[in-house]
Amino acid sequence: MRPWSGGGLVTPITIVIADDYADYRLLVRFLLTSLSDKISIVGEAADGEEALALVRRERPDIVISDLLMPRLNGLDLTTRIKNERPQTKVILMTSYAEACQRVAHVSEADAVVNKLGLHSGLLPAVRDVMVQC
């Protein structure tokens, strides 16, 4: 949550989830339930173009996106988001363990998480990125 200098109400961090597999979107949503008092999921997308449209409409603080998606992959989506809305943080997910380091190195993403370790890796990444919001 973003602190408010007067100590009053705080605004939740807004999140968009993008993955072409509905089961992964559901899993991400489930994993984020422990942060439900600090976040608000404002949309889900099944491909990169849908995700970009959601980003433009909802102006989220964080986008959690799969690396490989139809119509606009995660790398290109990240580049477009950073060009249009640099304050939006992006967490990329990939199921290719060997790609994690390379993706983290070449992308503009704020974090990269291996889908095979999503249970243990997503929440720490979200918490780290939330601090930057």
N, C-alpha and C positions, 0 to 999 in steps of 0.2 A: 504494500500500500504506500501511497505517496503521503509523506507527512504534511501536515498543515501547520503553519507556524503558530496559529492561535490555539493549537491543541484540540481543535474541534474535530468534526467529521473528516474522514479521509476517503479519498476516491480509490476504488479498486483498480488494479492493473488490468487492462483489457487485453484479451488474447484471441487470435484467430488460429484455428487448427486446419492444416491442409495436408491431405493424404488421399491418394486414389483408392485406398482400401478402407471401407467403412469400419472394419474391425479395429484397425489401428487408430482411427479417429476416436472410436469408443474407448479404446485402451488409454489413450492420452487423456481424454476427458476424465476417466476413472482415476488415473494416477494424480490428476490435479485436484481431486476432491479434498485432499488434506489442506489445500490452500484456498478453499472456497470462500473463506472470510476475507481473503486478500486479493482475489482475482475475479474477473467476470469474463466468461467465454462469450464473445460477441458474434461468432460465426464459425462455420465449418465449410470447407471447400473440398471437392473431389478432384480438382485439377488446378494447375497453376494460374490459368486465366480467371477462374472463379475466385481464387485466392486474391489475385491482384484487384479484382473488382471489389471484394470485401474490404481490402486494405484502403482502397480509395473512399469507400462509403463509410466504414466504421472508424478509420484512423486509429487502429489498435496500438497499444504500447509494445506488444510482442506478437510475432508470428512464429508458430511452430510448424515446420513444413518438411515433408518428405523430400529427399533429394531427387528421386526419379518419379515424375508424374507426367501425365499426358498434357498436351497443349502448351505447357511452359514448365520446364524442369526447375528444381529447387535453386540451382545456381543462377539461372536467368531471372527467376522470381526475386531472389535476394538482390541482384543487381538493380532490377527495376524498383524495388522497394527503397533501396538505399539512395537511388537517384531522385525519387519522388518524395520520399519521406524519411530522411536520414535519421530522425529520432526514433523510428520504429526499430526495435531489436529483433533479430532473426535467429532462431534456433533451427538448424537443419538436422534431420534424422536420416540415417542410412543403415541398411542391413548389411552392407559390405564393410566388414571390419577393417580390411586393408585400405579402404578408401577414406576412412575417418581423418587420418592425419593429412592426407593430400587435400581433401575437401576443406579442412580447417585452414590449411596454408593458402590455398588459391581463392577461397571465397571471401566475401565480405561479411559472412555470417558472424554473429557474436558468440555462437557456440555450435558445436557439432556433437551429436549423440548417436551412439551405435544402437540401432533398434534391438539387437540381440541382448543388450543390457539395459533396455529402456526402463525396466523396473528400478534399477539402481542409479541410472544416469540422468534421467529426465528431471526429477525434482531438484537435484543440486544445480543443474544447468539453469533451470527456471529461476531458482533463488538467486544465483549469481547475476543473471541478467536483470532481475527485478531491482536489484540494488542500483543498476545503471539508469533505471527509468526515472 
